Amino acid sequence: MKEYLRKKEYVCLYLTEFSFRFANALIDIFGTVMMYKSGIPIYLILLIYGLRFGIMGLFSPLFIKIASKYGVTFCRFLANLCRLVSSYMIITNRYNLIIFTVTMGLSGALSNPIANAISARYIDEKYRGKYNSLRTISNILGAALATGIITVGVINENSIFTMILVFLGFSMQLFFAKKVDYKPKLKNKQNYKEILIDIIKVKNPIKSVNVIKACDVIERLFVPLYIYLALKDFVAFSIVIIVSLAIQSIVIFASRIFYG
């Protein structure tokens, strides 16, 4: 276990995940809540996120084409540029809903396949369970820390502070990600249409897992909004989120200790 934790590639992957969740907490946790607070009705929020996931699916072959030519980290870079645009709109309440939906969708299309690509490249199969557990803990710790800091920025209406925080988080992610960058190899040269058709037609258990994961992501995005609507208090909402994340981290860590 010690050798596993000390391996340079693994450490960089954990720090990459921590930095990403730290920077992306504004979108993942506060996104729907901030949109509602700015006056956007719930039905429109649902429509925006529905279109977002549709764009993610439609443009997911972009990851394969771009990563095979320029590397995985370049995909992260493009995705983070899109997220910075979305974050700016959330922080300043200056929404262009078309641009917001497209940038959110494209960021997911470019970055979501990275987790599977990285696992296949660097993680030994016998270590997948440990890696996934520690990766999840890294995600949770990054999100919990960011939640507290972002709450301070939102309460004080300090949009510059919050935006700098998001920018630094994404910059840190790219710094660590560059150390484990690589170019996935395509089995054969396919155009965009052929790749998309293959994704739709090929029967693979991973597709079912990704569908379940998508449902989980949708739930994770809208549970914070439900909590906020129930509490009607932004500070109380933030405390509940931080406590919830802390409990998740403790449970996952304890399960790794007791069950290996």
C-alpha positions as CSV (number, residue, x, y, z in Angstrom):
1,M,0.0,0.0,0.0
2,K,2.9,2.4,0.8
3,E,4.5,1.7,-2.5
4,Y,1.2,2.4,-4.2
5,L,0.8,5.7,-2.4
6,R,4.3,6.8,-3.1
7,K,4.3,6.1,-6.8
8,K,4.8,9.4,-8.7
9,E,2.0,8.8,-11.3
10,Y,-0.6,8.0,-8.6
11,V,0.3,11.0,-6.5
12,C,0.0,13.3,-9.5
13,L,-3.4,11.8,-10.4
14,Y,-4.7,12.4,-6.9
15,L,-3.5,16.0,-6.9
16,T,-5.0,16.4,-10.3
17,E,-8.4,15.2,-9.1
18,F,-8.2,17.3,-5.9
19,S,-7.3,20.5,-7.9
20,F,-10.1,19.8,-10.4
21,R,-12.8,19.3,-7.8
22,F,-11.6,22.3,-5.9
23,A,-12.0,24.5,-9.0
24,N,-15.1,22.8,-10.3
25,A,-17.0,22.9,-7.0
26,L,-18.6,26.3,-8.1
27,I,-20.2,24.5,-11.1
28,D,-20.9,21.1,-9.5
29,I,-22.2,22.2,-6.2
30,F,-23.2,25.8,-6.5
31,G,-24.2,25.9,-10.2
32,T,-27.9,25.2,-10.0
33,V,-28.3,27.0,-6.7
34,M,-26.6,30.2,-8.0
35,M,-28.7,30.1,-11.1
36,Y,-31.9,29.8,-9.0
37,K,-30.7,32.7,-6.8
38,S,-30.1,34.8,-9.9
39,G,-33.8,34.4,-10.8
40,I,-33.7,31.6,-13.4
41,P,-36.8,29.4,-13.0
42,I,-36.3,25.7,-12.2
43,Y,-37.9,24.5,-15.4
44,L,-35.3,26.5,-17.4
45,I,-32.5,25.2,-15.3
46,L,-33.7,21.6,-16.0
47,L,-33.8,22.4,-19.7
48,I,-30.3,23.9,-19.7
49,Y,-28.8,20.8,-18.0
50,G,-30.7,18.5,-20.2
51,L,-29.3,20.2,-23.3
52,R,-25.9,20.2,-21.6
53,F,-25.8,16.4,-21.3
54,G,-27.1,16.0,-24.8
55,I,-24.2,18.1,-26.1
56,M,-21.8,16.1,-24.0
57,G,-22.9,12.9,-25.7
58,L,-23.0,14.3,-29.2
59,F,-19.5,15.7,-29.0
60,S,-17.8,13.0,-26.9
61,P,-15.8,11.8,-29.9
62,L,-13.9,15.1,-29.8
63,F,-11.9,13.8,-26.9
64,I,-10.7,10.8,-28.9
65,K,-9.7,12.9,-31.9
66,I,-8.0,15.7,-29.9
67,A,-6.4,13.6,-27.3
68,S,-4.8,11.2,-29.9
69,K,-3.3,14.2,-31.6
70,Y,-2.4,16.7,-28.9
71,G,-2.6,14.7,-25.7
72,V,-5.0,14.3,-22.8
73,T,-3.8,17.4,-21.0
74,F,-4.7,19.6,-24.0
75,C,-8.3,18.2,-23.7
76,R,-8.3,19.3,-20.1
77,F,-7.0,22.7,-21.1
78,L,-9.8,23.3,-23.6
79,A,-12.4,21.9,-21.2
80,N,-11.2,24.3,-18.4
81,L,-11.4,27.3,-20.7
82,C,-15.1,26.4,-21.2
83,R,-15.5,26.0,-17.5
84,L,-13.9,29.3,-16.8
85,V,-16.5,31.0,-19.1
86,S,-19.3,29.1,-17.3
87,S,-17.9,30.0,-13.9
88,Y,-17.7,33.7,-14.8
89,M,-21.4,33.7,-15.7
90,I,-22.3,31.9,-12.5
91,I,-20.2,34.3,-10.3
92,T,-21.3,37.5,-11.9
93,N,-24.9,36.5,-12.7
94,R,-24.4,37.6,-16.3
95,Y,-25.9,34.7,-18.2
96,N,-26.0,34.1,-21.9
97,L,-27.9,30.9,-21.7
98,I,-26.9,29.6,-25.1
99,I,-23.2,30.1,-24.4
100,F,-23.5,28.8,-20.9
101,T,-25.2,25.6,-22.1
102,V,-22.7,25.0,-25.0
103,T,-19.6,25.6,-22.8
104,M,-20.9,23.4,-20.1
105,G,-21.6,20.6,-22.6
106,L,-18.3,20.9,-24.4
107,S,-16.3,20.9,-21.2
108,G,-17.9,17.6,-20.2
109,A,-17.4,16.0,-23.7
110,L,-13.7,16.9,-23.6
111,S,-13.0,15.8,-20.1
112,N,-15.4,13.1,-18.9
113,P,-13.7,10.2,-20.9
114,I,-10.3,11.1,-19.3
115,A,-11.0,9.1,-16.1
116,N,-11.3,5.9,-18.1
117,A,-8.4,6.7,-20.3
118,I,-6.1,7.5,-17.3
119,S,-7.1,4.3,-15.5
120,A,-6.3,2.2,-18.6
121,R,-3.0,3.9,-19.0
122,Y,-1.5,4.1,-15.4
123,I,-3.5,2.0,-13.0
124,D,-2.8,-1.7,-12.6
125,E,-6.0,-3.7,-12.6
126,K,-5.3,-5.1,-9.1
127,Y,-5.0,-1.6,-7.7
128,R,-8.2,-0.2,-9.4
129,G,-10.3,-0.5,-6.2
130,K,-7.7,1.4,-4.0
131,Y,-7.2,4.0,-6.7
132,N,-10.9,4.7,-7.1
133,S,-11.4,5.0,-3.4
134,L,-8.5,7.4,-2.9
135,R,-9.5,9.3,-6.0
136,T,-13.0,9.7,-4.6
137,I,-11.5,10.9,-1.3
138,S,-9.4,13.4,-3.2
139,N,-12.5,14.7,-5.0
140,I,-14.4,15.1,-1.8
141,L,-11.7,16.9,0.0
142,G,-11.2,19.3,-2.9
143,A,-14.9,20.0,-3.1
144,A,-15.3,20.4,0.7
145,L,-12.4,22.9,0.9
146,A,-13.7,24.9,-2.0
147,T,-17.3,24.9,-0.6
148,G,-16.1,26.7,2.5
149,I,-14.0,29.3,0.6
150,I,-16.6,29.9,-2.1
151,T,-19.2,30.5,0.5
152,V,-17.1,33.3,2.0
153,G,-16.7,34.8,-1.5
154,V,-20.4,34.6,-2.3
155,I,-21.5,36.1,1.1
156,N,-19.1,39.0,0.7
157,E,-20.1,39.4,-2.9
158,N,-16.4,39.2,-3.9
159,S,-16.6,37.9,-7.4
160,I,-13.0,38.7,-8.2
161,F,-11.8,36.6,-5.2
162,T,-14.0,33.6,-6.3
163,M,-12.9,33.8,-9.9
164,I,-9.2,33.9,-9.0
165,L,-9.8,30.8,-6.8
166,V,-11.4,28.9,-9.7
167,F,-8.6,30.0,-12.0
168,L,-5.9,28.8,-9.6
169,G,-7.6,25.5,-9.1
170,F,-7.8,24.7,-12.8
171,S,-4.2,25.9,-13.3
172,M,-3.0,23.6,-10.6
173,Q,-4.9,20.7,-12.2
174,L,-3.1,21.3,-15.5
175,F,0.3,21.5,-13.8
176,F,-0.1,18.1,-12.2
177,A,-1.9,16.6,-15.2
178,K,1.0,17.5,-17.5
179,K,3.2,15.1,-15.5
180,V,1.0,12.2,-16.6
181,D,0.1,13.4,-20.0
182,Y,0.0,11.0,-23.0
183,K,-1.6,10.6,-26.4
184,P,-4.1,7.7,-26.6
185,K,-3.6,5.7,-29.8
186,L,-6.5,5.2,-32.2
187,K,-6.9,1.6,-33.5
188,N,-7.5,3.0,-37.0
189,K,-8.1,6.4,-38.5
190,Q,-11.8,7.2,-38.2
191,N,-13.6,10.4,-38.9
192,Y,-15.9,12.0,-36.3
193,K,-19.1,10.4,-37.7
194,E,-17.6,6.9,-37.7
195,I,-16.4,7.3,-34.1
196,L,-19.9,8.5,-33.0
197,I,-21.6,5.6,-34.8
198,D,-19.3,3.1,-33.0
199,I,-20.0,4.6,-29.6
200,I,-23.8,4.3,-30.3
201,K,-23.7,0.8,-31.9
202,V,-21.1,-1.1,-30.0
203,K,-22.5,-3.2,-27.1
204,N,-20.3,-2.8,-24.1
205,P,-21.0,-3.1,-20.3
206,I,-19.1,0.2,-19.8
207,K,-21.9,2.0,-21.7
208,S,-24.4,0.8,-19.1
209,V,-22.1,1.9,-16.3
210,N,-21.8,5.4,-18.0
211,V,-25.6,5.7,-18.2
212,I,-25.8,5.0,-14.4
213,K,-23.0,7.4,-13.8
214,A,-24.8,10.1,-15.9
215,C,-27.9,9.6,-13.7
216,D,-25.7,9.9,-10.6
217,V,-24.2,13.2,-11.9
218,I,-27.6,14.6,-12.6
219,E,-28.8,13.7,-9.1
220,R,-25.6,15.2,-7.6
221,L,-26.2,18.5,-9.5
222,F,-29.8,18.9,-8.4
223,V,-29.6,17.6,-4.8
224,P,-27.8,20.8,-3.7
225,L,-30.7,22.9,-5.2
226,Y,-33.2,20.8,-3.3
227,I,-31.3,21.3,-0.1
228,Y,-31.1,25.0,-0.7
229,L,-34.9,25.2,-1.4
230,A,-35.6,23.3,1.8
231,L,-33.3,25.5,4.0
232,K,-33.7,28.9,2.3
233,D,-30.4,29.9,3.8
234,F,-27.1,30.0,1.9
235,V,-24.8,29.6,4.9
236,A,-26.9,26.7,6.3
237,F,-26.9,25.1,2.8
238,S,-23.1,25.4,2.7
239,I,-22.6,23.9,6.1
240,V,-24.8,20.9,5.2
241,I,-22.8,20.3,2.1
242,I,-19.5,20.4,3.9
243,V,-20.7,18.1,6.7
244,S,-22.1,15.7,4.1
245,L,-18.8,15.6,2.1
246,A,-16.8,15.1,5.3
247,I,-19.0,12.1,6.3
248,Q,-18.6,10.6,2.8
249,S,-14.9,10.9,3.0
250,I,-14.8,9.2,6.4
251,V,-17.0,6.4,5.3
252,I,-14.9,5.7,2.2
253,F,-11.6,5.9,4.2
254,A,-13.0,3.6,6.9
255,S,-14.2,1.0,4.3
256,R,-10.7,0.9,2.8
257,I,-9.2,0.2,6.2
258,F,-11.6,-2.5,7.2
259,Y,-12.1,-4.2,3.9
260,G,-8.7,-3.6,2.2
